[in-house]
Amino acid sequence: MKTIFCSLLTLFLAVLSGCSGPQGPEVAPVSGKVTLDGLPLNGALVTFYPQDGRPSMGTTDSSGSYALNYTRDQPGAIVGDHIVRITTGLVSGEETQKVKETVPAKYNSQSELTASVSKDNNTLNFDLKK
């Protein structure tokens, strides 16, 4: 009886110690470059939507480079498969503004883009065509 009690106590303590570990899903760094017809796409909002959980976002710079953020303080995206949406129709900043969309719908509102985020650093480039 004492052996069973000790085993249950050990299991309980192991579960309890697991609860004090890091919270949330596994996230990995993601960055890359977005081009449209071979030219860098500046000011585009890149969003990765996982199957479960919150999306990650980043904005391209003048060279088309982006880096995703899962939260304000945590870079990256959830490990796993994602639908990717790239748009110039929304500019994210202090206030989100709508502007004229220059990216075809198959890359944003009707996105056909997918990406798989692995546990390591991920460089994921997107060469979009009009």
FENRA-V805868 format. One record per helix or strand. SS is the DSSP state (H for helix, E for strand). FROM is the first residue (numbers start at 1). TO is the last residue. If there is no record, write none. Layout:
SS_FROM_TO / SS_FROM_TO
This chain:
H_2_19 / E_27_28 / E_30_36 / E_39_40 / E_45_50 / E_56_59 / E_65_67 / E_69_71 / E_74_75 / E_77_78 / E_80_87 / E_90_91 / E_97_98 / H_105_107 / E_113_117 / E_122_123 / E_126_128
